[in-house]
Amino acid sequence: MATPSQWIAGARPRTLPAAVVPVAVGTGVAVGYDGGVWWRALVALFVALALQVGVNYANDHSDGVRGTDAERVGPMRLVGSGAASARQVLVAALLCFLAAAVAGLALVVATGAWWLLLVGAASIAAAWFYTGGSRPYGYRALGEISVFVFFGLVAVAGTTYVQLERLPWLAVAAAVPVGLLACAMLVVNNLRDLVTDGPVGKRTMAVVLGDRRTRVLYTLCLVLPLVIAVALVPWRPFAALALLAAPLALAPVRDVRAGAVGPALITTLQQTGRFQLVYGLLLTVGLAL
C-alpha cells in the first residue's frame, strides 16, 4: 500500500499550475467585464484540479500496465514503482473524474447551458485516452495538441463563460498563451523522457520531432506568451504586467537551448511551472484591471 506522501507524489503536484492558471486567467477576463462570480470560479478551479490529478493517475495506471514506466528519469510512478497496484491507481483516477463531473454538473445547472455536459465529457475522455485505451493518442504525438485545447482554450473560455454566461473574444485570445505554457510543461517532460520513450513505443511529439526541434518548440512555447501579452495591450493595457515574469523564463530556456538532458530537465520542469504560474497570475491581474 502506497503511503500518503507517495500518493501525493503520484498526483504530480508540480503539474498543478496547468490547472490553476487557466481558471485564474478566465476569471480575470470575467472580472474585467464586471462579471466575476467567485463561487463559480472556485468550482471551476476544483473541476480543473480534479481533472489534472485524474489524468496524472490515469497516465500512471496506463503506462504502468503497459510497462513503459519501468525505467524513468522523472518523478516516481505509483504502478511502475510497485508502490500501488494498477487497480488502486485506476480507482483513484476514476474518483477524481467523478468529483470533476459532479462539480461540473453544478456549473451546468447554475448556467442552464446543458451543452457544457458535452464539453465535460470530452474533457474526461481526453484525460483518459491520453495514455488509456488500445490506441492512446499521447503515443501518437497528439498530447501537446490536446493540452493546448483543454488546458488552454477550453479551460480559460469555459471559466469565463460560466461566470459571464457569454464568451467575449478576449477569453479566447487570453487562452492562447495559457495553452502554450501548458504545452511547454508537456514538451519539457517528453524531452526529458525522449531516450526512454522511443524504445518502448511511446511516439510523443518529442520522439517525432527529435531532440533539436523539440528544444525549439519548447522555446517558442515560453516566448510567444510574452509576445501575446504585448499584443493585448491596446485592449487591456495592464496585460503588460505579464512581462514581469519574463526573467523567470531565462534559466529554463537557456538550459534547454544548451542541451540539458535527463535529471537536469527535472529542474527545468520546475522552473517552467514557476514561470507558468507567475505569468498566469500577472496576466490575470492585468486582464481584471
Secondary structure as UniProt FT lines:
FT   HELIX           4..10
FT   HELIX           13..15
FT   HELIX           17..32
FT   TURN            33..34
FT   HELIX           38..66
FT   TURN            67..69
FT   HELIX           78..81
FT   HELIX           86..111
FT   TURN            114..115
FT   HELIX           116..129
FT   TURN            130..131
FT   HELIX           137..139
FT   HELIX           143..148
FT   HELIX           149..154
FT   HELIX           155..164
FT   HELIX           169..192
FT   HELIX           194..197
FT   HELIX           198..200
FT   HELIX           205..209
FT   HELIX           211..231
FT   TURN            232..235
FT   HELIX           237..245
FT   HELIX           247..257
FT   TURN            258..259
FT   TURN            262..263
FT   HELIX           264..288
//
